[in-house]
């Protein structure tokens, strides 16, 4: 499981920190069902677009979500392999 990746400005984004935030957990739950555009995700929250973008950046840096550009549209989706690896890591804690 890739727990850390290089983030903006050289900082590390780790899976545990990414999922510690309630907004980011809600984004992951939305992406569990289907990919969304940034606008579709932003519409689900009473937050500025910049704030939602920040949360998406943290999730991307942690490796939990991926982003695909289609023209000028960004499509976000869950990296199911990364989520499964995280799930296995969590289950190891309770064994």
C-alpha positions in Angstrom: 0.0 0.0 0.0 1.3 3.4 -1.0 0.8 5.4 2.2 2.7 8.5 1.2 3.4 10.4 -2.0 5.2 13.6 -2.7 2.6 16.4 -2.5 2.6 20.1 -3.4 5.6 21.9 -2.1 7.3 18.6 -1.2 5.0 17.8 1.7 3.7 14.3 2.2 0.0 13.4 2.0 -0.7 10.2 3.8 -3.8 8.1 3.7 -4.5 8.2 7.4 -4.4 12.0 7.4 -6.4 12.2 4.2 -9.2 10.1 5.7 -9.2 11.9 9.1 -11.2 14.7 7.6 -15.0 14.3 7.3 -15.3 16.2 4.1 -12.7 14.0 2.4 -14.4 10.9 3.7 -17.7 12.1 2.2 -15.9 12.7 -1.1 -14.6 9.1 -1.0 -18.1 7.8 -0.3 -19.5 9.8 -3.3 -16.7 8.4 -5.6 -17.4 4.9 -4.3 -20.5 4.8 -6.5 -19.3 6.5 -9.6 -16.8 9.1 -11.0 -17.7 12.7 -10.5 -16.5 16.0 -12.0 -15.1 18.6 -9.6 -18.2 20.6 -10.1 -20.5 17.7 -9.2 -18.5 17.1 -6.0 -18.5 20.8 -5.1 -22.3 20.9 -5.5 -22.5 18.4 -2.6 -20.9 20.7 -0.1 -21.5 24.2 1.2 -17.8 25.0 0.7 -16.0 27.2 -1.8 -14.7 25.6 -4.9 -11.1 26.3 -3.7 -11.8 24.4 -0.5 -13.2 21.4 -2.4 -10.2 21.6 -4.7 -7.9 21.5 -1.7 -9.6 18.4 -0.4 -9.4 16.7 -3.8 -5.7 17.5 -3.9 -5.1 15.9 -0.6 -6.9 12.8 -1.7 -5.0 12.7 -4.9 -1.6 13.1 -3.1 -2.5 10.3 -0.8 -3.2 8.0 -3.8 -6.8 7.3 -2.9 -8.3 9.0 -5.9 -7.2 9.6 -9.5 -8.1 12.4 -11.9 -8.6 12.1 -15.6 -8.8 15.1 -17.9 -11.4 15.0 -20.6 -11.1 18.2 -22.6 -11.4 20.9 -20.0 -13.2 18.7 -17.5 -11.5 16.9 -14.6 -13.1 13.5 -13.7 -12.3 12.2 -10.3 -12.6 8.5 -9.4 -11.7 6.3 -6.5 -8.5 4.2 -6.8 -10.2 1.0 -5.7 -6.8 -0.9 -5.4 -5.5 1.8 -3.0 -8.7 1.7 -1.0 -8.5 -2.1 -0.7 -4.9 -1.9 0.4 -5.9 0.7 3.0 -8.7 -1.6 4.2 -6.3 -4.5 4.6 -3.9 -2.3 6.6 -6.8 -1.3 8.9 -7.9 -4.9 9.3 -4.4 -5.8 10.4 -4.8 -3.4 13.3 -7.7 -5.4 14.7 -6.3 -8.9 14.4 
